[in-house]
Amino acid sequence: MFENLLLLPFAIFAIATDENFFQALSANNDLYYLLPGLGVLCTLAMLIYVAASKALPVSLFGLLSYLEPAIIFMVAIFILKEPLPSSQWVTYGFIWLATAIICIDSIRIVRKPAVA
């Protein structure tokens, strides 16, 4: 909340000085309810995220924090059909490799027998 409040004046300034924003807003009346709706949706997602952080074990929550961007990437590529330039494959390859290493290490830790 504090981070958002800290950024609020800068966001208001950016919107107030951007002529393209007001042109897009006047050209598309749907934005009058879509933009506040997006704010509500993002707030709901953040509340669920905070609730999950309290309910899940730290190791599982951490693993899901790494997997979330990877899942969003897959949705963007395979469902939303976003283009992925070949110049970005190396970067995403390293991200996927790091995510795989973290997943494998987490599975290894979970399967390790407890020492008495």
DSSP file (Angstrom, degrees, kcal/mol; ACC not computed):
  #  RESIDUE AA STRUCTURE BP1 BP2  ACC     N-H-->O    O-->H-N    N-H-->O    O-->H-N    TCO  KAPPA ALPHA  PHI   PSI    X-CA   Y-CA   Z-CA
    1    1 A M     >        0   0    0      0, 0.0     4,-2.5     0, 0.0     5,-0.2   0.000 360.0 360.0 360.0 -43.7    0.0    0.0    0.0
    2    2 A F  H  >  +     0   0    0      1,-0.2     4,-2.3     2,-0.2     5,-0.2   0.884 360.0  52.8 -66.4 -37.0    2.8    2.4    0.9
    3    3 A E  H  > S+     0   0    0      2,-0.2     4,-1.8     1,-0.2    -1,-0.2   0.925 111.1  46.8 -62.6 -43.8    4.6    1.7   -2.3
    4    4 A N  H  > S+     0   0    0      1,-0.2     4,-1.2     2,-0.2    -2,-0.2   0.904 112.2  49.7 -65.5 -41.1    1.5    2.5   -4.3
    5    5 A L  H  < S+     0   0    0     -4,-2.5    -1,-0.2     1,-0.2    -2,-0.2   0.867 109.5  52.7 -65.0 -35.3    0.8    5.7   -2.3
    6    6 A L  H  < S+     0   0    0     -4,-2.3     4,-0.4     1,-0.2    -1,-0.2   0.869 113.8  42.4 -67.0 -36.2    4.4    6.8   -2.9
    7    7 A L  H  X S+     0   0    0     -4,-1.8     4,-2.3     1,-0.2     3,-0.2   0.617  91.8  89.2 -85.0 -13.6    4.1    6.3   -6.6
    8    8 A L  H  X S+     0   0    0     -4,-1.2     4,-2.6     1,-0.2     5,-0.2   0.889  84.9  50.1 -55.7 -47.2    0.6    7.9   -6.9
    9    9 A P  H  > S+     0   0    0      0, 0.0     4,-2.3     0, 0.0    -1,-0.2   0.903 112.3  48.5 -60.9 -38.0    1.7   11.5   -7.4
   10   10 A F  H  > S+     0   0    0     -4,-0.4     4,-2.4    -3,-0.2    -2,-0.2   0.886 111.7  49.5 -67.5 -38.3    4.1   10.4  -10.2
   11   11 A A  H  X S+     0   0    0     -4,-2.3     4,-2.4     2,-0.2     5,-0.2   0.918 111.2  48.7 -66.4 -43.2    1.3    8.3  -11.8
   12   12 A I  H  X S+     0   0    0     -4,-2.6     4,-2.8     1,-0.2    -2,-0.2   0.915 112.3  49.3 -62.7 -42.6   -1.1   11.3  -11.7
   13   13 A F  H  X S+     0   0    0     -4,-2.3     4,-1.8    -5,-0.2    -2,-0.2   0.922 110.7  50.1 -61.5 -44.5    1.5   13.6  -13.2
   14   14 A A  H  < S+     0   0    0     -4,-2.4     4,-0.4     1,-0.2    -2,-0.2   0.903 114.8  43.6 -62.5 -42.0    2.3   11.1  -16.0
   15   15 A I  H >< S+     0   0    0     -4,-2.4     3,-0.9     1,-0.2     7,-0.2   0.915 112.5  52.4 -69.4 -42.2   -1.4   10.7  -16.9
   16   16 A A  H 3< S+     0   0    0     -4,-2.8    -2,-0.2     1,-0.2    -1,-0.2   0.805 113.9  42.8 -65.8 -29.0   -2.1   14.5  -16.6
   17   17 A T  T 3< S+     0   0    0     -4,-1.8     2,-0.8    -5,-0.2    -1,-0.2   0.428  92.6  93.6 -98.2   1.7    0.7   15.4  -19.0
   18   18 A D    <>  -     0   0    0     -3,-0.9     4,-1.1    -4,-0.4     3,-0.4  -0.833  49.9-173.6 -99.9 107.7    0.1   12.6  -21.5
   19   19 A E  H  > S+     0   0    0     -2,-0.8     4,-2.0     1,-0.2     5,-0.2   0.831  83.0  62.4 -68.5 -31.4   -2.1   13.9  -24.3
   20   20 A N  H  > S+     0   0    0      1,-0.2     4,-2.5     2,-0.2    -1,-0.2   0.852  98.0  57.6 -63.1 -33.8   -2.4   10.4  -25.9
   21   21 A F  H  > S+     0   0    0     -3,-0.4     4,-2.4     1,-0.2    -1,-0.2   0.942 108.5  44.3 -61.5 -47.6   -4.1    9.1  -22.8
   22   22 A F  H  X S+     0   0    0     -4,-1.1     4,-2.2     2,-0.2    -1,-0.2   0.845 112.8  51.8 -69.4 -33.1   -6.9   11.7  -23.0
   23   23 A Q  H  X S+     0   0    0     -4,-2.0     4,-1.8     2,-0.2    -1,-0.2   0.917 112.0  46.2 -66.4 -42.4   -7.3   11.1  -26.7
   24   24 A A  H  X S+     0   0    0     -4,-2.5     4,-1.4     1,-0.2    -2,-0.2   0.881 112.5  51.7 -66.3 -37.4   -7.6    7.4  -26.2
   25   25 A L  H  < S+     0   0    0     -4,-2.4    -2,-0.2     1,-0.2    -1,-0.2   0.904 112.2  44.3 -66.8 -41.4  -10.0    8.0  -23.3
   26   26 A S  H  < S+     0   0    0     -4,-2.2    -1,-0.2     1,-0.2    -2,-0.2   0.796 113.5  51.7 -74.3 -26.6  -12.3   10.2  -25.4
   27   27 A A  H  < S+     0   0    0     -4,-1.8     2,-0.5     1,-0.2    -1,-0.2   0.735 115.0  41.7 -79.9 -22.6  -12.1    7.8  -28.4
   28   28 A N    ><  -     0   0    0     -4,-1.4     3,-1.3    -5,-0.1    -1,-0.2  -0.887  59.8-173.8-131.8 101.9  -13.1    4.7  -26.4
   29   29 A N  T >  S+     0   0    0     -2,-0.5     3,-1.4     1,-0.3     4,-0.4   0.703  80.2  74.3 -67.9 -19.7  -15.9    5.1  -23.8
   30   30 A D  T >> S+     0   0    0      1,-0.3     4,-2.2     2,-0.2     3,-1.2   0.786  81.8  70.7 -63.4 -25.5  -15.3    1.6  -22.6
   31   31 A L  H <> S+     0   0    0     -3,-1.3     4,-1.9     1,-0.3    -1,-0.3   0.738  81.8  73.1 -65.4 -21.4  -12.1    2.7  -20.8
   32   32 A Y  H <4 S+     0   0    0     -3,-1.4    -1,-0.3    -4,-0.2    -2,-0.2   0.819 114.6  21.8 -64.5 -29.8  -14.2    4.6  -18.3
   33   33 A Y  H <> S+     0   0    0     -3,-1.2     4,-1.6    -4,-0.4    -2,-0.2   0.658 119.3  61.5-108.1 -21.5  -15.2    1.4  -16.6
   34   34 A L  H  X S+     0   0    0     -4,-2.2     4,-2.3     2,-0.2    -3,-0.2   0.908 102.3  51.5 -71.2 -40.7  -12.4   -0.9  -17.8
   35   35 A L  H  X S+     0   0    0     -4,-1.9     4,-1.8     2,-0.2    -1,-0.2   0.946 113.8  41.7 -64.8 -48.8   -9.6    1.1  -16.1
   36   36 A P  H  > S+     0   0    0      0, 0.0     4,-2.3     0, 0.0    -1,-0.2   0.881 113.7  55.4 -64.1 -34.2  -11.3    1.2  -12.7
   37   37 A G  H  X S+     0   0    0     -4,-1.6     4,-2.5     1,-0.2    -2,-0.2   0.890 105.4  51.5 -62.9 -38.4  -12.2   -2.5  -13.2
   38   38 A L  H  X S+     0   0    0     -4,-2.3     4,-2.6     2,-0.2    -1,-0.2   0.883 107.9  52.9 -65.3 -37.9   -8.5   -3.3  -13.8
   39   39 A G  H  X S+     0   0    0     -4,-1.8     4,-2.2     2,-0.2    -2,-0.2   0.918 110.5  46.7 -61.5 -43.9   -7.7   -1.5  -10.6
   40   40 A V  H  X S+     0   0    0     -4,-2.3     4,-2.5     2,-0.2    -2,-0.2   0.912 112.5  50.5 -64.1 -42.9  -10.2   -3.6   -8.6
   41   41 A L  H  X S+     0   0    0     -4,-2.5     4,-2.3     1,-0.2    -2,-0.2   0.907 111.0  47.9 -63.0 -42.9   -8.9   -6.8  -10.3
   42   42 A C  H  X S+     0   0    0     -4,-2.6     4,-2.2     2,-0.2    -1,-0.2   0.886 111.5  50.7 -65.6 -38.5   -5.3   -5.9   -9.5
   43   43 A T  H  X S+     0   0    0     -4,-2.2     4,-2.3     2,-0.2    -2,-0.2   0.915 110.2  49.6 -64.6 -42.7   -6.2   -5.2   -5.9
   44   44 A L  H  X S+     0   0    0     -4,-2.5     4,-2.3     1,-0.2    -2,-0.2   0.912 110.1  51.1 -61.7 -42.9   -8.0   -8.5   -5.6
   45   45 A A  H  X S+     0   0    0     -4,-2.3     4,-2.2     1,-0.2    -1,-0.2   0.899 110.0  49.7 -62.1 -40.6   -5.0  -10.3   -7.0
   46   46 A M  H  X S+     0   0    0     -4,-2.2     4,-2.4     2,-0.2    -1,-0.2   0.900 109.8  50.8 -66.3 -39.7   -2.7   -8.6   -4.5
   47   47 A L  H  X S+     0   0    0     -4,-2.3     4,-2.3     2,-0.2    -2,-0.2   0.902 111.3  47.8 -63.9 -40.9   -5.0   -9.6   -1.6
   48   48 A I  H  X S+     0   0    0     -4,-2.3     4,-2.5     2,-0.2    -1,-0.2   0.889 110.2  53.2 -65.9 -38.7   -5.1  -13.2   -2.7
   49   49 A Y  H  X S+     0   0    0     -4,-2.2     4,-2.0     2,-0.2    -2,-0.2   0.919 110.2  46.9 -61.2 -45.4   -1.3  -13.1   -3.1
   50   50 A V  H  X S+     0   0    0     -4,-2.4     4,-1.1     2,-0.2    -2,-0.2   0.902 112.2  50.3 -64.8 -41.4   -0.9  -11.9    0.5
   51   51 A A  H  X S+     0   0    0     -4,-2.3     4,-1.6     1,-0.2     3,-0.3   0.897 110.1  50.5 -63.7 -39.6   -3.4  -14.5    1.8
   52   52 A A  H  X S+     0   0    0     -4,-2.5     4,-2.5     1,-0.2    -1,-0.2   0.871 104.0  58.5 -66.1 -35.8   -1.5  -17.2    0.0
   53   53 A S  H  < S+     0   0    0     -4,-2.0    -1,-0.2     1,-0.2    -2,-0.2   0.816 111.2  42.4 -64.3 -28.1    1.8  -16.0    1.5
   54   54 A K  H  < S+     0   0    0     -4,-1.1    -1,-0.2    -3,-0.3    -2,-0.2   0.782 118.7  43.6 -84.8 -29.2    0.3  -16.6    5.0
   55   55 A A  H  < S+     0   0    0     -4,-1.6    -2,-0.2    -5,-0.1    -3,-0.2   0.777 103.2  68.5 -90.4 -28.4   -1.4  -19.9    4.2
   56   56 A L  S  < S-     0   0    0     -4,-2.5     2,-0.0    -5,-0.1     0, 0.0  -0.601  90.4 -99.1 -95.2 151.7    1.3  -21.7    2.2
   57   57 A P     >  -     0   0    0      0, 0.0     4,-2.7     0, 0.0     5,-0.2  -0.355  37.1-115.5 -61.1 149.9    4.7  -23.1    3.4
   58   58 A V  H  > S+     0   0    0      1,-0.2     4,-2.6     2,-0.2     5,-0.2   0.881 113.6  52.5 -58.8 -40.9    7.5  -20.7    2.7
   59   59 A S  H  > S+     0   0    0      2,-0.2     4,-2.0     1,-0.2    -1,-0.2   0.914 112.8  43.8 -65.1 -41.7    9.3  -23.1    0.3
   60   60 A L  H  > S+     0   0    0      2,-0.2     4,-2.5     1,-0.2    -2,-0.2   0.909 114.0  50.3 -68.9 -41.6    6.1  -23.7   -1.8
   61   61 A F  H  X S+     0   0    0     -4,-2.7     4,-1.8     1,-0.2    -2,-0.2   0.909 111.1  49.4 -63.2 -41.7    5.3  -20.0   -1.9
   62   62 A G  H  X S+     0   0    0     -4,-2.6     4,-1.3    -5,-0.2    -1,-0.2   0.904 110.5  50.3 -63.1 -41.7    8.8  -19.2   -3.0
   63   63 A L  H  X S+     0   0    0     -4,-2.0     4,-1.9     1,-0.2     3,-0.4   0.918 110.2  49.4 -63.0 -43.8    8.6  -21.8   -5.7
   64   64 A L  H  X S+     0   0    0     -4,-2.5     4,-2.2     1,-0.2    -1,-0.2   0.828 104.1  60.2 -65.5 -30.7    5.3  -20.5   -7.0
   65   65 A S  H  < S+     0   0    0     -4,-1.8    -1,-0.2     1,-0.2    -2,-0.2   0.837 109.4  43.3 -65.1 -31.5    6.8  -17.0   -7.0
   66   66 A Y  H  X S+     0   0    0     -4,-1.3     4,-0.7    -3,-0.4    -2,-0.2   0.832 114.9  49.1 -79.5 -33.4    9.4  -18.2   -9.5
   67   67 A L  H  X S+     0   0    0     -4,-1.9     4,-2.5     1,-0.2     5,-0.2   0.786  94.4  74.4 -78.2 -26.7    6.9  -20.2  -11.5
   68   68 A E  H  X S+     0   0    0     -4,-2.2     4,-2.6     1,-0.2     5,-0.2   0.918  97.2  45.3 -56.4 -50.0    4.3  -17.4  -11.9
   69   69 A P  H  > S+     0   0    0      0, 0.0     4,-2.3     0, 0.0    -1,-0.2   0.876 112.8  52.8 -63.0 -33.2    6.3  -15.3  -14.4
   70   70 A A  H  X S+     0   0    0     -4,-0.7     4,-2.1     2,-0.2    -2,-0.2   0.898 110.3  47.0 -66.5 -39.4    7.0  -18.5  -16.4
   71   71 A I  H  X S+     0   0    0     -4,-2.5     4,-2.4     2,-0.2    -1,-0.2   0.906 111.3  51.0 -68.4 -41.6    3.3  -19.4  -16.5
   72   72 A I  H  X S+     0   0    0     -4,-2.6     4,-2.5    -5,-0.2    -2,-0.2   0.898 109.1  52.6 -61.5 -39.6    2.4  -15.8  -17.5
   73   73 A F  H  X S+     0   0    0     -4,-2.3     4,-2.3    -5,-0.2    -2,-0.2   0.926 109.3  48.4 -60.4 -46.0    5.0  -16.1  -20.3
   74   74 A M  H  X>S+     0   0    0     -4,-2.1     4,-2.9     1,-0.2     5,-0.5   0.896 111.2  50.2 -63.9 -40.3    3.5  -19.4  -21.5
   75   75 A V  I  X>S+     0   0    0     -4,-2.4     5,-2.4     1,-0.2     4,-1.8   0.923 111.4  49.1 -62.5 -43.8    0.0  -17.8  -21.5
   76   76 A A  I  <5S+     0   0    0     -4,-2.5     6,-2.9     3,-0.2    -2,-0.2   0.908 119.1  37.6 -62.6 -42.2    1.3  -14.8  -23.5
   77   77 A I  I  <5S+     0   0    0     -4,-2.3    -2,-0.2     4,-0.2     4,-0.2   0.948 128.1  28.5 -76.1 -50.0    3.0  -17.0  -26.1
   78   78 A F  I  <5S+     0   0    0     -4,-2.9    -3,-0.2    -5,-0.2    -2,-0.2   0.796 132.7  26.0 -89.7 -29.8    0.6  -19.9  -26.5
   79   79 A I  I  <<S+     0   0    0     -4,-1.8    -3,-0.2    -5,-0.5    -4,-0.1   0.859 130.0  35.4-100.7 -47.1   -2.8  -18.4  -25.7
   80   80 A L  S   <S-     0   0    0     -5,-2.4    -3,-0.2     2,-0.0    -4,-0.2   0.548  97.8-134.4 -86.1  -6.8   -2.5  -14.7  -26.5
   81   81 A K        +     0   0    0     -6,-0.4    -4,-0.2     1,-0.2    -3,-0.1   0.856  35.9 176.8  58.1  40.3   -0.2  -15.4  -29.5
   82   82 A E        -     0   0    0     -6,-2.9    -1,-0.2    -7,-0.1     2,-0.1  -0.534  33.1-111.4 -71.5 139.6    2.3  -12.7  -28.5
   83   83 A P        -     0   0    0      0, 0.0    -1,-0.1     0, 0.0    -6,-0.0  -0.457  25.6-159.5 -72.4 145.7    5.3  -12.6  -30.8
   84   84 A L        -     0   0    0     -2,-0.1     5,-0.1    -7,-0.1    -2,-0.0  -0.912  14.6-139.6-126.8 103.3    8.7  -13.6  -29.4
   85   85 A P    >   -     0   0    0      0, 0.0     3,-1.9     0, 0.0     4,-0.3  -0.288  18.6-122.3 -61.5 146.2   11.7  -12.4  -31.4
   86   86 A S  G >  S+     0   0    0      1,-0.3     3,-1.1     2,-0.2     4,-0.4   0.751 108.8  69.3 -62.5 -23.6   14.5  -14.9  -31.8
   87   87 A S  G 3  S+     0   0    0      1,-0.2     4,-0.3     2,-0.1    -1,-0.3   0.701  97.6  52.4 -67.4 -18.0   16.9  -12.4  -30.2
   88   88 A Q  G <> S+     0   0    0     -3,-1.9     4,-2.4     1,-0.2     5,-0.3   0.511  83.0  88.4 -95.9  -5.5   15.0  -12.9  -26.8
   89   89 A W  H <> S+     0   0    0     -3,-1.1     4,-2.3    -4,-0.3    -1,-0.2   0.872  85.6  53.6 -61.9 -37.4   15.3  -16.7  -26.8
   90   90 A V  H  > S+     0   0    0     -4,-0.4     4,-2.1    -3,-0.2    -1,-0.2   0.939 110.2  46.9 -63.5 -46.1   18.7  -16.7  -25.0
   91   91 A T  H  > S+     0   0    0     -4,-0.3     4,-1.9     1,-0.2    -2,-0.2   0.948 115.7  44.0 -60.9 -49.7   17.4  -14.5  -22.2
   92   92 A Y  H  X S+     0   0    0     -4,-2.4     4,-2.6     1,-0.2    -1,-0.2   0.827 108.7  59.9 -67.0 -29.7   14.2  -16.5  -21.7
   93   93 A G  H  X S+     0   0    0     -4,-2.3     4,-2.3    -5,-0.3    -1,-0.2   0.920 106.3  46.3 -61.7 -43.7   16.3  -19.7  -22.0
   94   94 A F  H  X S+     0   0    0     -4,-2.1     4,-2.5     2,-0.2    -2,-0.2   0.880 111.5  52.0 -66.6 -37.2   18.4  -18.7  -19.0
   95   95 A I  H  X S+     0   0    0     -4,-1.9     4,-2.3     2,-0.2    -2,-0.2   0.936 112.0  45.7 -63.5 -45.2   15.2  -17.7  -17.0
   96   96 A W  H  X S+     0   0    0     -4,-2.6     4,-2.5     2,-0.2    -2,-0.2   0.878 111.6  52.6 -65.9 -37.3   13.7  -21.1  -17.7
   97   97 A L  H  X S+     0   0    0     -4,-2.3     4,-2.4     2,-0.2    -2,-0.2   0.930 110.4  47.3 -63.2 -45.1   16.9  -22.9  -16.8
   98   98 A A  H  X S+     0   0    0     -4,-2.5     4,-2.2     1,-0.2    -2,-0.2   0.907 112.1  50.2 -62.7 -41.6   17.1  -21.0  -13.5
   99   99 A T  H  X S+     0   0    0     -4,-2.3     4,-2.3     1,-0.2    -2,-0.2   0.908 110.6  49.8 -63.2 -41.8   13.4  -21.9  -12.8
  100  100 A A  H  X S+     0   0    0     -4,-2.5     4,-2.7     2,-0.2    -2,-0.2   0.905 109.7  51.0 -64.1 -41.6   14.1  -25.5  -13.6
  101  101 A I  H  X S+     0   0    0     -4,-2.4     4,-2.5     1,-0.2    -2,-0.2   0.918 110.9  48.4 -62.4 -42.9   17.1  -25.6  -11.2
  102  102 A I  H  X S+     0   0    0     -4,-2.2     4,-2.4     2,-0.2    -2,-0.2   0.908 112.5  48.7 -63.7 -41.8   15.0  -24.1   -8.4
  103  103 A C  H  X S+     0   0    0     -4,-2.3     4,-2.5     2,-0.2    -2,-0.2   0.926 112.4  47.7 -64.0 -45.0   12.2  -26.6   -9.0
  104  104 A I  H  X S+     0   0    0     -4,-2.7     4,-2.3     1,-0.2    -2,-0.2   0.914 112.9  48.7 -63.4 -42.7   14.6  -29.6   -9.0
  105  105 A D  H  X S+     0   0    0     -4,-2.5     4,-2.3    -5,-0.2    -1,-0.2   0.898 110.9  50.6 -64.6 -40.2   16.3  -28.3   -5.9
  106  106 A S  H  X S+     0   0    0     -4,-2.4     4,-2.3     2,-0.2    -2,-0.2   0.909 111.1  48.2 -64.4 -41.7   12.9  -27.8   -4.1
  107  107 A I  H  X S+     0   0    0     -4,-2.5     4,-2.1     1,-0.2    -2,-0.2   0.910 111.0  51.6 -64.0 -40.8   11.8  -31.4   -5.1
  108  108 A R  H  X S+     0   0    0     -4,-2.3     4,-1.0     1,-0.2    -2,-0.2   0.904 110.7  47.9 -62.0 -42.2   15.2  -32.7   -3.8
  109  109 A I  H  < S+     0   0    0     -4,-2.3     3,-0.4     1,-0.2    -1,-0.2   0.903 111.5  50.0 -66.3 -41.4   14.8  -30.9   -0.5
  110  110 A V  H  < S+     0   0    0     -4,-2.3    -1,-0.2     1,-0.2    -2,-0.2   0.880 112.8  46.8 -65.5 -37.6   11.2  -32.2   -0.1
  111  111 A R  H  < S+     0   0    0     -4,-2.1    -1,-0.2    -5,-0.2    -2,-0.2   0.634  86.2 107.6 -80.5 -14.3   12.2  -35.8   -0.8
  112  112 A K  S  < S-     0   0    0     -4,-1.0     3,-0.1    -3,-0.4     2,-0.1  -0.455  78.6-114.7 -66.1 130.0   15.2  -35.7    1.6
  113  113 A P        -     0   0    0      0, 0.0     2,-0.2     0, 0.0    -1,-0.1  -0.378  32.8-105.0 -67.0 145.2   14.5  -37.8    4.7
  114  114 A A        -     0   0    0      1,-0.1     2,-0.5    -2,-0.1    -3,-0.0  -0.477  29.4-128.6 -70.7 136.6   14.3  -35.9    7.9
  115  115 A V              0   0    0     -2,-0.2    -1,-0.1     1,-0.1    -3,-0.0  -0.760 360.0 360.0 -89.7 127.6   17.3  -36.3   10.2
  116  116 A A              0   0    0     -2,-0.5    -1,-0.1     0, 0.0    -2,-0.0   0.460 360.0 360.0 -88.8 360.0   16.3  -37.3   13.7
